[in-house]
Amino acid sequence: MFEKCEYVTSIVSRKHSPNNDNRPEIVFLGRSNVGKSSLINLITNRKMLAKTSALPGKTVTINFYNIDDSFYLVDVPGSWGNCEFYRILSGNDEGGENGDANFFKTKIKSIYW
């Protein structure tokens, strides 16, 4: 399906995104321990691309995966995804000093919740 699937980086602040060339981002968010990382592994046909665990809350950073140098899959922590991410996407955030709202509105092409 995909030839190149690689982990790029983990960030704790959106201002450190590796996406400087404005590639589309497909974001996976939802509650903790629902299988977001496992879904990324399934889609890419890589068993260990995204780290998984039986313990809830294993993903604590925003993880970027480069797919064929054409787009990013983004794995968002469950606890962060349910409130912060939705607040920004719904337009209830000015983005503060980091310009977070503009960052997400310009690069995200798909969200899977």
Beta strands, then each sheet from edge to edge (+ up, - down):
strand 1: 5-11
strand 2: 25-28
strand 3: 62-67
strand 4: 71-75
strand 5: 108-112
sheet 1: 1+ 3- 4+ 2+ 5+
end
